[in-house]
Amino acid sequence: MGKEDNGWGPALKAKIEESYKNLVKVTLYEYDISSIEFTQGDATEEVLSESPDLVLYKPFSLINNTVGVPEDQNEETILTIQNKLKKANKHATLLLQQSYPIGGATYYSRDIKELKAFAKEQSVPYLDHWEAWPKGDELEDYLVEDQDGLNEKGNEVWLKYLEKYFIK
């Protein structure tokens, strides 16, 4: 989940904990690494150390594109995470979601389509929050100037989508 102080992650955490009172514990993790670094380093073990019942996982697609991680390697890391999650808690569920949309992105958009198809093929629940985002030039109003993150409006779109999914 997004962990910045004003991001959708902390806001969603607060809303879930408020809605479900003491029935749910939410922990946020954020890493600025590739998917390969995530599965080969200590990060995966850190996330799974609490034997979570549910992991909302946002693959590192933007970073993977920057450092040249092939999409099939990203898919392998998702399967690795899913297998490790099931070992930590056999009843656990992995949910996938993509990162935020970027205007004019060719390879990234293609990778996200492949991620969605992969999730369907593997029967991994996929939360497609892009359906809640505006299309075209209007998207710029939801991202910081260099498209390197979300502004308040972008965080709100993502939050509302996930809030509807988790809380309704």
N, C-alpha and C positions, 0 to 999 in steps of 0.2 A: 504494500500500500504506500501511497505517497506520504511522506513523513514530515514534510516541511510544516512549520507551525500553523500556517494559514491554509494548508492544503486540504484536499478531500479526505485523506487518510485519517488524520486526527479528528476531523469533524464526523466522519462515519463511525469511528470508534466511539466517540461520545454519544452519538445517536443510538447505536446498537446497545451500548451499556445502559443508557437511560431507558430504552424500550424493553429490554429483557432483564432489567434490574440485576440481581446477583446470579442469574442463570448462565451468563456468558462472560467469558474473559477474552478480551481482544488484545493482541500484542502486535505492534507494528515493527516491521523490519524494512530497512532501505539500504541498498548496496549500490555503489557506483562502479560496477564491475561487469564483465561479460558473463554469459550463461555458463561458459566453460569454467571460468574462475569461481562462479557460484557453486557448481557441483563438485569441483575438484579441491576447493579450499574448505575452510571451516564454516562458511556461511550456511550451507545446507544443514549441517549438524546443529548449528546454533538454533535455526528455525525449528528443527524437529526435536530438539532436546526436551520440549514440553509435551511431546506426544499429542499434537493438536488433532482435533476432530475435523477441522476444515482449514485448508490453506487456500487463500485467494492469491494466485500467483500471476504476476505480470512478467512474462519473459523479457529478457534484456535486449529486445529487438533493436532499439535505437543504438545502444552501445555495440551490439553484435555487428550492425551495419558499419559502424565506424571502424572497428578493428578487424573486419573481414571474416567473421564467423559464418560459415555456410548454414543455410536454413535447416538442412538435414541434421547438422550437428546440434542446432538449437532444439530440434525435435528429440534427439537422443537425450539431451539434458532434461527435458520434460519427463520422459519415461523414467529416467534415473531418479528424479525427484519423486515421481509417483510411486515407484517401487520402494524407495526409502521411507516415504510417508506411510505406506501400507505396513512396512516392517515395524515402524514406530507405533502405529495404531491401525490394526487391520480394518477398523470401521471408518477410517478417515476418508475424507473427500478432498480431491484437488479440483479447484475451479480455476479456469484460465480466463484472463482478460488481456487485451492488447494495451499498449500505451496510448497516449493521446494522438489524434490525427495531426498530420502536418500537411500544409498546402503544397501542392506541386511535387510531392515526393513520389518517385517512380519505384525504386527498389523496395523502399519501406512499405509502400502500399501493397506491392506484390507479396512481400514476406508476410504481411498481416493476412492476406487472403489465403496463403498457404498454411499459416498457423490455424486459421479457422477451419480449413478443410482437414487438417491433421487432427484437430480436436474432435471433429465429427467422426472421422475414421477410427479414432481410438476410444470413442465414447467418453470423452472427457468434457464435462460441462463447460461451456464457453459463454461468457458474458460479453456480448457485443455492444459495448456502450457507444460505439461510433454512430449507431443509429440515432442517438440523441443529440448529436452534434450538428451544427449548421454545415452546409456544403458551400463550396466555392470560396469567393473572396471574403465572405462573412466570417469564415473560420479565423481570419487574422485577428478579429476582435476578441478572441478567446485565448490567444497565446501571447507570450511576451514578444517583444519586437523581433528578436532573432529566431523565433519559434523553438527556443531551447527550453521551454517550459510553459506552464499554464499561468494565466493571470487569474484574478478573482472570478471572472465569469466562467473561465474554463474549469476551474476547480468546482464551481457550483453545478455545472452540467454533469460532470462525472459523479459528484456526490449525489445528486438527485437520482441519477440512474441506479446507482448501487443502493441507495436508501430504499428505493422502490422495490428492488430485488430482495433485500434482506429484511425489510421491515414492513413494507406495503402500507 
